[in-house]
Amino acid sequence: MNLDDRRVKKTRHQIKEALVACLNNKPIEKINITELCTRAKINRSTFYDHYQSVEEVYESLEEEAAKSVLSYYQLLQKTNTKLEDSIKEILQFIDQRTEVYLFIIKHSFAKMKEVNRLAFIQRFANIPNIPKIFRENYYYDFILSGTQNIVYTWVKEGKKESVEKMIEIIMGIFNIVLYPIS
């Protein structure tokens, strides 16, 4: 099977989306292949052409999600990229792949939080003129948790604000925390 074939990608995507939908209602242990096939609108033989088990689909989805998030958070680590541009890339990813983002939040949050934390520390460690106190772990955790909650609320409320408006909100908060009014 050619994994780069458009049809193969489409079928695998359908199966993964079906799993995400099922995971919103029940734990993985209660999901079976028949249910995935019904949701994905494929037959069992097609499923077995791509995966051997529900757990294999889950592992594939988790790997895809981790790779996607990691690549976008690596943008934060690039000190030659404007912070706004990095945040825009991440928000656009979340906007386009909301299901993957919600999957990560629900099933791999601790792993994502640690990746985010390391990216934030590296990114903010290189910003000049930040007060020394900001470089303490409590500030990193404050900024990171606040940003994650803002994005989560944006997604849960249906992404009513544009990506540009969310950048404005997040950068406004960063500026207040990083450079408080004296």
N, C-alpha and C positions, 0 to 999 in steps of 0.2 A: 504494500500500500504506500503510495506517495503522500507523505504528510504535508507536502506543500500544495497539493491539489486543492483547488477551491472547494470542491464538493466535500472532500474529506474534512477540511477546516470547518465548513458549514455544519456538517453532521456532528462533529465533536463539540462544536459550540452549542448546538441544540441540546445535546446530552448534558453538557455542563450547566446550561441555563435551567434545564429540567431539574437537575439536582439542587441548584440554588433555590428554586421555587419550593421543592419538597422540604429542604432544610428550614425554610421559614415556618413550617408547620409541625415538624417532628424531628427527632434525632436521627442520625444516620443509621443507627441499628434497626430502625423501623421502616426504612426505605428499601424497596426491592426493585429488581430489574424491570419487572412488568410495569410498575408505576412510572419508572423513568422512561420506558419506551412509549407509554401512553402519552405522557406529557410532552415528550420530544417528537411525537408523531412519526415514530420509526418502528420497524419490527425487531424482534429479538435477535434475528441473525445479523441485522445491521449493527445492533448494539455490540454483539460479540466480534464483529469485524474490527471494532475500535477499542473495546475494553473487555476485560474478563470479569469484572465485579463492580459493584457500587463503590467499594472502597478504593478501587483503582481510579475511578472517575473523581472521587473526592481528593485523592492524592494529586492527581493531575490539576485539578482546580486550585488546590492550595499552592502548588508549585507555580502555576501561572500567576496567581494573585501575588505571591511573594516576589516573583521576578518583576512584575509590573510595578509594584509599590517601591521596591528597592531601586529600580532604575529611575523613577521619578524623584525619590528622595535623594538620590545621588546628585541631582541638580542643585539641591540645597547646599551641598558641600562645595560646589564650585564657587570660589571666591571671586572669579572674574565675571560672574553672571549677576545681574541685578537681582536683589532679593524678590522684588515684585515679579520679575520674569519667572523665577523659580516657582513662586507661589502660583502664578498663572498656569504654568505647565501642570502642576499637581492638581489644581482645581479643574482644569479641562479634562484631565484623566478621570477624575472622580465624576465629573458631569457626564462623560461618555460611557464610563464603565461603573455605573452606580451599583450594579449587582455585585461586582467583584469587591468594591469598597465595603458594602454591607456584609458580604461574606467574611471579609477579613476582620471587620469590627466584631462580628459575632463569634468567629471561630479561631482567630489568630491575633487577638488584640494585644496580648502581652508581647508577642514577637514584634508586631508592628510598632508598638510603643518604644521598645528598645532601639529599633532601627531609627525611628524618628529622633529619639533623644541623642543618639550618637551624631546624626546628621546636623541637628541643631547646635550641639556643642561645637562641632568643627566649624560650622558656618559662623556662629556668633563670636567665636574665639578670635577671629581675624578682623572683626569690624573695629576700626579705630574710634577713639573718643567715647567708648562705652564706659560708664563708671565701673570701677574695680569691683564693687559689690555685686554687679550683675553677673560677673563670672563665677559666682557661687552656684552650686547645684540647685538650690531652692529657686533661683530665678529661671534657670533653664526649665525646671519642672513646671513652674508657674506658666511660662510662655507656652510651652509645649501642650500642657493639659488644656489651657484656655483655647489655643488654636484648634486642637482636636475637637473640643466640644463645640466650638463655633461651626466648624465644618460639618460635624455630625448633625447639629440642629438644622443647618442649611439643607442637608440631604433629607432628613426626616420630615421637614416641613415642605417638601416638594420643590426645592431649589427655586424659590420664587424670585430671589435676587439673581442678577446676572453674575457671571464670573468676575467681571470688572468691578461690580459693586462689592463683592466679597473681598477682593484684593484691597479695595479702599478701606473696608471695615478692619480687616486684619492688619494692614499697614498702619492705620490710625492707632490701633491698640499697641502695636509694637513701638510706635513713636512715643506714646505716652509712658509706657513701661521703661523703655530704654533711655529716654531723654525727658525725665519728669520736669514739670514746670517748677522752677526754684522759688 
